[in-house]
């Protein structure tokens, strides 16, 4: 959420930033500021009444001790009035605070200045490309055909067991999947991220903390009997480990990584562009999460980008990096870089990673702060990235690595797979 003090002091700048997102409900900011003024006035009045009530209580006690019961009774009448009115003020304060919270949940993060304006992915800014585009032999197959040919992934069996979007990995397909997970985790831990195993279900407070709730509840699997949610990404439990904490500046940065399955209800549209592994309800992903000081968060974002680029270079995969425009930016993000791989068989780019900074937006929801060396309390800056999501990486490895004799495995993965070719 946008900190209220920042909103009070920078309303015009915030509105201008939100316009990059094509955010139309700027009237919510005025409503929020009016409620904030009401809340602060109510709090001041309540504080004054509570202070008066405390003074009266002391005076009444002294009068009774002095034998002046009649005077004490007169003051008790005023004390009763204060008790009634302060209760009313407290109820009003709670109602106003709840109304403010509901409005704050509706206001997205403010994009950084470098975020281009735009309405859709067509307006995203391509920053760079890396790797070499492969020249495939005539008759090259998309990954879903390769998976069937070499008995690597069974999409029909997944549909039988659960439904569409839940593939079954088999034989060398399963081993390649496991090899990627282990390789990603080893790369992340070598870069200083602490490996962490986290729950795959989270409570409502965790979903609110990182911004999945109340914005995206329709995209999450909800276990209604226990009011728990299957995680859409390891970002949620990894970041929520630090909810409601006050850290010291010396504790930062904090860098963690974790592998989890991820679950997303939305399947999107139908057709060839979402066939096979292109879009799933359940998929595996290795995530990296960082907690940083406000001064260092942009530098940390660049480090995360370089880390993902190094992994893709070692996998010998062609990629490009995009800076998302305001219209394509996630609700909680201040700046996001997308990584895409080029699938030579499908002849299109596939998104495989998003690296984002949320600045203080998530921390405001999480109540996650740190104490500076000077003793001031500030919101932590949170960042995360996919390092990496497996389905489209696996799909691109199969498609781009195919030859007429079989599928060649990148050298860096051979120690993990135990084989250098699928044939």
Secondary structure as the mmCIF struct_conf table of DSSP 4:
data_model
#
loop_
_struct_conf.conf_type_id
_struct_conf.id
_struct_conf.beg_label_comp_id
_struct_conf.beg_label_asym_id
_struct_conf.beg_label_seq_id
_struct_conf.end_label_comp_id
_struct_conf.end_label_asym_id
_struct_conf.end_label_seq_id
HELX_RH_AL_P HELX_RH_AL_P1 UNK A 4 UNK A 9
HELX_RH_AL_P HELX_RH_AL_P2 UNK A 11 UNK A 19
TURN_TY1_P TURN_TY1_P1 UNK A 20 UNK A 22
TURN_TY1_P TURN_TY1_P2 UNK A 26 UNK A 26
HELX_RH_AL_P HELX_RH_AL_P3 UNK A 27 UNK A 65
TURN_TY1_P TURN_TY1_P3 UNK A 66 UNK A 67
HELX_RH_AL_P HELX_RH_AL_P4 UNK A 69 UNK A 104
TURN_TY1_P TURN_TY1_P4 UNK A 105 UNK A 106
BEND BEND1 UNK A 107 UNK A 107
HELX_LH_PP_P HELX_LH_PP_P1 UNK A 108 UNK A 112
TURN_TY1_P TURN_TY1_P5 UNK A 113 UNK A 114
BEND BEND2 UNK A 115 UNK A 115
HELX_LH_PP_P HELX_LH_PP_P2 UNK A 116 UNK A 117
BEND BEND3 UNK A 119 UNK A 120
HELX_RH_3T_P HELX_RH_3T_P1 UNK A 121 UNK A 123
HELX_LH_PP_P HELX_LH_PP_P3 UNK A 124 UNK A 124
STRN STRN1 UNK A 125 UNK A 130
BEND BEND4 UNK A 131 UNK A 131
HELX_LH_PP_P HELX_LH_PP_P4 UNK A 136 UNK A 137
TURN_TY1_P TURN_TY1_P6 UNK A 138 UNK A 139
HELX_RH_AL_P HELX_RH_AL_P5 UNK A 143 UNK A 149
TURN_TY1_P TURN_TY1_P7 UNK A 150 UNK A 151
STRN STRN2 UNK A 153 UNK A 154
HELX_RH_AL_P HELX_RH_AL_P6 UNK A 155 UNK A 161
TURN_TY1_P TURN_TY1_P8 UNK A 162 UNK A 162
TURN_TY1_P TURN_TY1_P9 UNK A 164 UNK A 165
STRN STRN3 UNK A 168 UNK A 169
HELX_RH_AL_P HELX_RH_AL_P7 UNK A 171 UNK A 190
TURN_TY1_P TURN_TY1_P10 UNK A 191 UNK A 192
HELX_LH_PP_P HELX_LH_PP_P5 UNK A 193 UNK A 193
STRN STRN4 UNK A 194 UNK A 195
BEND BEND5 UNK A 200 UNK A 200
STRN STRN5 UNK A 201 UNK A 203
HELX_RH_AL_P HELX_RH_AL_P8 UNK A 204 UNK A 210
TURN_TY1_P TURN_TY1_P11 UNK A 211 UNK A 211
TURN_TY1_P TURN_TY1_P12 UNK A 213 UNK A 215
BEND BEND6 UNK A 216 UNK A 216
HELX_RH_3T_P HELX_RH_3T_P2 UNK A 217 UNK A 219
BEND BEND7 UNK A 220 UNK A 220
STRN STRN6 UNK A 222 UNK A 223
TURN_TY1_P TURN_TY1_P13 UNK A 224 UNK A 227
STRN STRN7 UNK A 228 UNK A 230
BEND BEND8 UNK A 232 UNK A 233
TURN_TY1_P TURN_TY1_P14 UNK A 234 UNK A 234
HELX_RH_AL_P HELX_RH_AL_P9 UNK A 235 UNK A 240
TURN_TY1_P TURN_TY1_P15 UNK A 241 UNK A 244
STRN STRN8 UNK A 246 UNK A 248
HELX_RH_3T_P HELX_RH_3T_P3 UNK A 249 UNK A 251
STRN STRN9 UNK A 254 UNK A 263
BEND BEND9 UNK A 271 UNK A 271
HELX_RH_3T_P HELX_RH_3T_P4 UNK A 272 UNK A 274
TURN_TY1_P TURN_TY1_P16 UNK A 276 UNK A 277
BEND BEND10 UNK A 278 UNK A 279
BEND BEND11 UNK A 281 UNK A 281
STRN STRN10 UNK A 282 UNK A 292
TURN_TY1_P TURN_TY1_P17 UNK A 294 UNK A 296
HELX_RH_AL_P HELX_RH_AL_P10 UNK A 297 UNK A 314
TURN_TY1_P TURN_TY1_P18 UNK A 315 UNK A 316
STRN STRN11 UNK A 319 UNK A 323
HELX_LH_PP_P HELX_LH_PP_P6 UNK A 324 UNK A 325
HELX_RH_3T_P HELX_RH_3T_P5 UNK A 326 UNK A 328
BEND BEND12 UNK A 329 UNK A 329
TURN_TY1_P TURN_TY1_P19 UNK A 331 UNK A 332
BEND BEND13 UNK A 334 UNK A 334
STRN STRN12 UNK A 335 UNK A 343
TURN_TY1_P TURN_TY1_P20 UNK A 344 UNK A 347
STRN STRN13 UNK A 348 UNK A 359
TURN_TY1_P TURN_TY1_P21 UNK A 360 UNK A 360
HELX_RH_AL_P HELX_RH_AL_P11 UNK A 361 UNK A 366
TURN_TY1_P TURN_TY1_P22 UNK A 367 UNK A 367
STRN STRN14 UNK A 369 UNK A 371
TURN_TY1_P TURN_TY1_P23 UNK A 373 UNK A 374
BEND BEND14 UNK A 375 UNK A 375
STRN STRN15 UNK A 377 UNK A 379
HELX_LH_PP_P HELX_LH_PP_P7 UNK A 380 UNK A 380
STRN STRN16 UNK A 381 UNK A 389
HELX_RH_AL_P HELX_RH_AL_P12 UNK A 390 UNK A 400
TURN_TY1_P TURN_TY1_P24 UNK A 401 UNK A 401
STRN STRN17 UNK A 402 UNK A 403
TURN_TY1_P TURN_TY1_P25 UNK A 404 UNK A 405
STRN STRN18 UNK A 406 UNK A 408
HELX_LH_PP_P HELX_LH_PP_P8 UNK A 409 UNK A 410
HELX_RH_AL_P HELX_RH_AL_P13 UNK A 411 UNK A 417
BEND BEND15 UNK A 418 UNK A 418
BEND BEND16 UNK A 420 UNK A 420
STRN STRN19 UNK A 421 UNK A 422
#
